[in-house]
Amino acid sequence: MIDYSVNRDSPVPAYYQIALDLRQRISGGEWRAGNKLPAEPELAEQYNVSRMTLRQAMAELVKEGILVRQRGAGTFVDQGYIHISQSFDEPIHVFSNSPKDKNTLRQLIWDQLRQVAIPDSRFHWNFEEFVPDFAGSEQCVLSIRNMEWYQESKILFVAPDNSLTKVRQQAIEDQKTLIVATYALARGFHLIVPGNVPAGLEHFAATLDGLEIFSKTISLEDILPLGKIDLLITGISLVTDKGVRWGKGHGYFDLEWAMFREVDCVDELTPIIAVGHDCQVVSNELEPSAVDTITDAIVTPTRVINVEKKHAKPSGIHWNYVSPELLERIPPLKTLFTQREQMLSHES
């Protein structure tokens, strides 16, 4: 059993030691974005401190924006969907291993990824902040282009991950209608339609900076008139061979899928492809929650894994598990919530 007790002989206050340790446990993946932390009595017992000291530590992380309190529900890791596959009072297990083994696995993958990853201009090697491009990603593009899903598609959604820049470039060159989320979904979506990008500038147009120049920013409501999305492609931080994704931890792709379902832009049969390096594919069991969007295929530089379907994709947004802070950060989500509240008001 891991010893979380504080060092009573340290000049660092007990509450601050706990705040540092909680931050490390969150960044290490013990709790994913949106997860509920254990109840205060349980955490106080783990650290062998009073609830007052524990609350002081958690208040520090609330002030930093790492945690968010929801009255009557508990304290959650900020920025993301809340997992509801288990009741709130039960621990949420990401892997079947212990937390220590799980964190070791995550770090091992990132250590391996660093050998093949291309650093970001802003986040460098901080894989908690971005999904990197990697050596061999051009082979992933070739594999996707040979897939029937891609060949028959007219409208694509491709996540704004660094690992998918070449995929977005290929879609532009192939005259696909391309939808890309703005960074952190803060301004809705980018739209590039065939003919919008001059020949020779497809690669730049596929970057986040290029999208700002060559795309049109559209709302969620603007997507439906275009027609249903034929194919979705996302990057990964980690994925199991059963198609369960572990992204950066913010849950943006899960929200994008759920919002598309809400406005009938996708359905259960709409295929999803996850793209990553071979070192990001693991065989460990990652238990999906009700909001986790399972992929239909995994594409790496060396193989294409067709995932055996065992779980249904989320049919929409689980509103009870969306925080007010998340609504304020993501305008399309807030619009859907407002529409839902108005509809419920009219029904009553």
C-alpha positions, 0 to 999 in steps of 0.5 A, a space after each residue: 500500500 502506498 504511504 501518503 502520510 505527510 512528513 511532520 518534521 518538514 518545515 513545509 506545512 502539511 497542507 502544502 505537502 498534500 497539495 503538492 502530492 495531489 497535484 502529482 497524483 493528478 498529473 501522473 494520471 491517477 485521476 483523469 480530467 473530470 474524475 471525482 476525487 475520493 471523499 474528504 474523510 478518505 483523503 484525510 485518512 490517507 494523509 493522516 491529517 484532519 479534514 481541516 488540513 485536507 480542505 486547506 490543501 484542496 483549496 490551494 488546487 481550486 485556486 490554481 484551477 486544477 480542482 473544481 467544487 460542485 455543490 452537493 456532488 463533490 470535488 473534481 479534476 477540472 477541464 473535462 468530462 466526468 466519468 460515470 461508469 461507476 458510482 461517485 463513491 467508488 474509485 475509478 480504475 483506469 488500468 487493472 494495475 495499481 496506481 503506481 504501476 499505471 503511472 509507471 506505464 504512462 511514463 514508459 510510453 511517454 519516454 518511448 514516444 519522446 524517441 520518435 516524437 516531434 516537439 511542439 513549438 510552444 509545449 516542447 516535450 510536455 505531452 500533457 499539453 499536446 499530441 505530438 507528430 512522430 516519425 512515420 506519420 506519413 505512413 499513417 496517411 497512406 494507410 488511411 487514404 487506402 481505407 474505404 471509409 476515407 475514399 467514400 467520405 466527402 466530409 471529414 472531421 479531423 482533430 487539431 492534433 500535431 500528429 494529424 497535420 499530414 492527414 489534414 493536408 491530404 484531405 485538403 489535397 483530395 478536395 474533401 470538406 474538412 472540419 477541425 475544432 479550434 484550439 480547446 474548442 474556444 471558438 467553435 470549428 474551422 471549415 475548409 471547403 474544396 477550392 479554398 486553399 491555393 495549390 502548394 499551400 495545403 501543408 501550411 493550411 493544415 497547420 493550426 496557424 494556417 487554418 486561421 488564414 484559409 478556413 472559415 470559423 463556423 458554429 456547431 449549428 453551421 455543420 448540419 446543413 453541410 450534411 452528415 460527417 462521414 469520418 472522424 479522425 483523432 490523435 491519441 496519447 494512448 489507446 488500447 488494442 480494444 479501441 479505448 482512447 486516453 488523450 491528453 486528459 481534457 476529453 475534447 474529442 469525447 465532447 466533440 463526438 457528443 455534440 455532433 450526436 446532439 445535432 445529428 451530424 454523426 450516428 452509431 455507424 459513423 467510423 472513428 479512426 485513432 492515429 498514433 505511433 506503435 508505442 502508444 498502443 497497449 494491451 492493458 485493459 482500460 475500462 471505458 466510461 459512459 462518455 468515452 468514445 471508442 474508436 473503430 480502427 487504430 492506425 500506426 506506421 506499421 499496422 491497421 488494427 480493426 477494433 472488434 465492437 464491444 461498446 456503443 458510442 455515446 449517444 449525446 452529452 451527459 449533461 449532469 456531468 458537465 461543470 459550469 466552468 466547462 460551459 463557460 470555456 466552450 461556446 458550442 457546449 453552452 449553446 446546446 445547454 441553453 437550447 436544452 434548458 429552453 426546451 425543458 422550460 417549454 415542456 414544463 
